[in-house]
Amino acid sequence: MTKIVAIGVGSLVFGVELLRDVYQTPELRGSELWLVDLSPEVLRRMGGLAERLNEASGWDVTLRTTTERVEALPGADYVVTSIARDRDATWKKDHELALKHGFPSVLSENGGPGGLSHTLRSIPPMLAIAKDVERLAPQALLLNYTNPENRICLAIHRYTSVRSIGLCHGVAETVEFVAEMLDMPRDDVDLRGAGVNHFVWTTSLTERSSGRDLLPLLRERLGDNPPEKWRLCAMLYDRFGVFPTTGDNHVGEYIGWAAEFIGTEGYDFDAYAQDRVLANRNLDAWAAGTKSVASLLAKPSRESRLGHGCTQIMAALISGRSLRRPSFIIPNQGYVENLDRDSVVEVPGMIEDGSFRGIPVGRLSTPVAAMVRQEIAIQELAVEAAVTGSRDLALQALLIDPCVHSARAAGAFLDDVLAAHRAYLPAFWSS
C-alpha cells in the first residue's frame, strides 16, 4: 500500500488540487493518505472533502488526519509539502519594507530583499520537516511546493540526505503562453529551459511533431508590442537573445531595473482575498456534502494539466512508466554545464525506471549564466543565514543583490525585517 503524507493542506489551491488528483490516479487506489496541518479546523474541512471524494470515486483510500507530522511520517513513501506562516500579512509587510527603504521591488516573494525575508522565515520550518522525514521516513521522496522553492530545495540538499523534487508551474504556464501566441496546441510545444526557480531561461523551443525551431516565430509574434505581462521578458529576449520563462513579475524579482517596465505595485492581495471567499464557500459545501464533488472528479486539476502535479510523479514511479515533466527543481549534477554542479537548478525532469533525474540542457549564454550565478550566490548566503541565524550572512546576501542600491538601506531594511518578523525568526534572537 502506498503511503502519502501531505503537510500543510490548508492552502485552498494546493489542498483541494492535491485531493482531486489523488482520487483520479488509479495507481493510488487503496493507498493510505495522511493530511497534516497545524489547524484542527483545516483538517476538519479538508478531511470532510477527502471523505466525499473517497465515496464518490470508490478509490477506497485509507484517510487519516493529524496536527502532528511525526505521527504521520513513519513508513511514508511520498511526503508533499506546501506550508506558509501568516502568508499574506508577512508577504505584504516584506513588500512595504522594501519600498520604504527605496528598493525597487516588483513582487517581494522569491527574490530581492523581500525574497531574503521570505527565506529567513520559511527555511527553518521546512528544514525541520525535512529532518523529520530523514529520521522517520528515510525512504520517502519529498515533493515540495513551498516558496521560495529554489532556496528551500537548496536547504534540504545542503542539510539533509532526503531525496526531494521542487515543483512549480511557471515553465508550464510559459508553454501555455507560447502556444497561445503561436496558435498551436499546447501539447505540440516543447520548451526546455534552465536556471533557478522563477528565473528560468529557454534553451530550446521546438514543435514536438516536426522538430521545427519555434524561437524565430515567437520573436516575430512578440513584435514591438508584446502582451502586458511579458514586456520585460520580450525586452530581455531582444537584448540577450534568450527568452525567459514565468512572466515579468517573477523574472523581475531578480533584476534591479525591472520596475522600469512593470512597476512596484506587487501582489494583488485584495483580489486574492476575494477569490478566497468563494473558495472557502465551495470547500465548506463540499466538506458538508451539500455540494456535489462530481465536478472535482470530472477532470484533473490545473496543476496536473500543466504537468507538475505530484500524483503524476507518484504514478510513474509506482508503475515504472516513463514520464517527462516541464521542470524539476533539483541539484544540478551537470544538467547545466556552466553552473556549479552542487547548486540547485530548475531544469526539465524525467521519471524513468523507477527513479527521477534532470534532462541535460547544455550551457547558458554568458550574460544569462552570469545573472543566474549571481542569484545562486545570493541563495547560498540566504540559506546559510536562515539556518545559522547570522545577521552578517543575511546582510551579505542583500549587499550582492542587484535590487539593493545602498549599504545603509540594506542594514536598515534587515533590522526592520528581523524586528517585524521576530516571532518567526528565533535563530536571530536566541542570544
Secondary structure in CASP SS format (residue, H / E / C, confidence):
PFRMAT SS
TARGET T0000
AUTHOR 0000-0000-0000
METHOD secondary structure of the structure
MODEL  1
M C 1.00
T C 1.00
K E 1.00
I E 1.00
V E 1.00
A E 1.00
I E 1.00
G C 1.00
V C 1.00
G C 1.00
S C 1.00
L C 1.00
V C 1.00
F H 1.00
G H 1.00
V H 1.00
E H 1.00
L H 1.00
L H 1.00
R H 1.00
D H 1.00
V H 1.00
Y C 1.00
Q C 1.00
T C 1.00
P H 1.00
E H 1.00
L H 1.00
R C 1.00
G C 1.00
S C 1.00
E E 1.00
L E 1.00
W E 1.00
L E 1.00
V E 1.00
D C 1.00
L C 1.00
S C 1.00
P H 1.00
E H 1.00
V H 1.00
L H 1.00
R H 1.00
R H 1.00
M H 1.00
G H 1.00
G H 1.00
L H 1.00
A H 1.00
E H 1.00
R H 1.00
L H 1.00
N H 1.00
E H 1.00
A H 1.00
S H 1.00
G C 1.00
W C 1.00
D C 1.00
V C 1.00
T E 1.00
L E 1.00
R E 1.00
T E 1.00
T E 1.00
T C 1.00
E C 1.00
R H 1.00
V H 1.00
E H 1.00
A H 1.00
L C 1.00
P C 1.00
G C 1.00
A C 1.00
D C 1.00
Y E 1.00
V E 1.00
V E 1.00
T E 1.00
S C 1.00
I C 1.00
A C 1.00
R C 1.00
D C 1.00
R H 1.00
D H 1.00
A H 1.00
T H 1.00
W H 1.00
K H 1.00
K H 1.00
D H 1.00
H H 1.00
E H 1.00
L H 1.00
A H 1.00
L H 1.00
K H 1.00
H C 1.00
G C 1.00
F C 1.00
P C 1.00
S C 1.00
V C 1.00
L C 1.00
S C 1.00
E C 1.00
N C 1.00
G C 1.00
G H 1.00
P H 1.00
G H 1.00
G H 1.00
L H 1.00
S H 1.00
H H 1.00
T H 1.00
L H 1.00
R H 1.00
S H 1.00
I H 1.00
P H 1.00
P H 1.00
M H 1.00
L H 1.00
A H 1.00
I H 1.00
A H 1.00
K H 1.00
D H 1.00
V H 1.00
E H 1.00
R H 1.00
L H 1.00
A C 1.00
P C 1.00
Q C 1.00
A C 1.00
L E 1.00
L E 1.00
L E 1.00
N E 1.00
Y C 1.00
T C 1.00
N C 1.00
P C 1.00
E H 1.00
N H 1.00
R H 1.00
I H 1.00
C H 1.00
L H 1.00
A H 1.00
I H 1.00
H H 1.00
R H 1.00
Y H 1.00
T C 1.00
S C 1.00
V C 1.00
R E 1.00
S E 1.00
I E 1.00
G E 1.00
L C 1.00
C C 1.00
H C 1.00
G H 1.00
V H 1.00
A H 1.00
E H 1.00
T H 1.00
V H 1.00
E H 1.00
F H 1.00
V H 1.00
A H 1.00
E H 1.00
M H 1.00
L H 1.00
D C 1.00
M C 1.00
P C 1.00
R H 1.00
D H 1.00
D H 1.00
V E 1.00
D E 1.00
L E 1.00
R E 1.00
G E 1.00
A E 1.00
G E 1.00
V E 1.00
N C 1.00
H C 1.00
F E 1.00
V E 1.00
W E 1.00
T E 1.00
T E 1.00
S E 1.00
L E 1.00
T E 1.00
E E 1.00
R C 1.00
S C 1.00
S C 1.00
G C 1.00
R C 1.00
D E 1.00
L C 1.00
L H 1.00
P H 1.00
L H 1.00
L H 1.00
R H 1.00
E H 1.00
R H 1.00
L H 1.00
G C 1.00
D C 1.00
N C 1.00
P C 1.00
P C 1.00
E H 1.00
K H 1.00
W H 1.00
R H 1.00
L H 1.00
C H 1.00
A H 1.00
M H 1.00
L H 1.00
Y H 1.00
D H 1.00
R H 1.00
F H 1.00
G C 1.00
V C 1.00
F C 1.00
P E 1.00
T C 1.00
T C 1.00
G C 1.00
D H 1.00
N H 1.00
H H 1.00
V H 1.00
G H 1.00
E H 1.00
Y H 1.00
I C 1.00
G C 1.00
W C 1.00
A C 1.00
A H 1.00
E H 1.00
F H 1.00
I H 1.00
G C 1.00
T C 1.00
E C 1.00
G C 1.00
Y C 1.00
D C 1.00
F H 1.00
D H 1.00
A H 1.00
Y H 1.00
A H 1.00
Q H 1.00
D H 1.00
R H 1.00
V H 1.00
L H 1.00
A H 1.00
N H 1.00
R H 1.00
N H 1.00
L H 1.00
D H 1.00
A H 1.00
W H 1.00
A H 1.00
A H 1.00
G C 1.00
T C 1.00
K C 1.00
S C 1.00
V C 1.00
A H 1.00
S H 1.00
L H 1.00
L H 1.00
A C 1.00
K C 1.00
P C 1.00
S C 1.00
R H 1.00
E H 1.00
S H 1.00
R H 1.00
L H 1.00
G C 1.00
H C 1.00
G C 1.00
C H 1.00
T H 1.00
Q H 1.00
I H 1.00
M H 1.00
A H 1.00
A H 1.00
L H 1.00
I H 1.00
S H 1.00
G C 1.00
R C 1.00
S C 1.00
L E 1.00
R E 1.00
R E 1.00
P E 1.00
S E 1.00
F E 1.00
I E 1.00
I E 1.00
P E 1.00
N C 1.00
Q C 1.00
G C 1.00
Y C 1.00
V E 1.00
E C 1.00
N C 1.00
L C 1.00
D C 1.00
R C 1.00
D C 1.00
S C 1.00
V E 1.00
V E 1.00
E E 1.00
V E 1.00
P E 1.00
G E 1.00
M E 1.00
I E 1.00
E E 1.00
D C 1.00
G C 1.00
S E 1.00
F E 1.00
R E 1.00
G E 1.00
I C 1.00
P C 1.00
V C 1.00
G E 1.00
R C 1.00
L C 1.00
S C 1.00
T H 1.00
P H 1.00
V H 1.00
A H 1.00
A H 1.00
M H 1.00
V H 1.00
R H 1.00
Q H 1.00
E H 1.00
I H 1.00
A H 1.00
I H 1.00
Q H 1.00
E H 1.00
L H 1.00
A H 1.00
V H 1.00
E H 1.00
A H 1.00
A H 1.00
V H 1.00
T H 1.00
G C 1.00
S C 1.00
R H 1.00
D H 1.00
L H 1.00
A H 1.00
L H 1.00
Q H 1.00
A H 1.00
L H 1.00
L H 1.00
I C 1.00
D C 1.00
P C 1.00
C C 1.00
V C 1.00
H C 1.00
S C 1.00
A H 1.00
R H 1.00
A H 1.00
A H 1.00
G H 1.00
A H 1.00
F H 1.00
L H 1.00
D H 1.00
D H 1.00
V H 1.00
L H 1.00
A H 1.00
A H 1.00
H C 1.00
R H 1.00
A H 1.00
Y H 1.00
L C 1.00
P H 1.00
A H 1.00
F H 1.00
W H 1.00
S C 1.00
S C 1.00
END
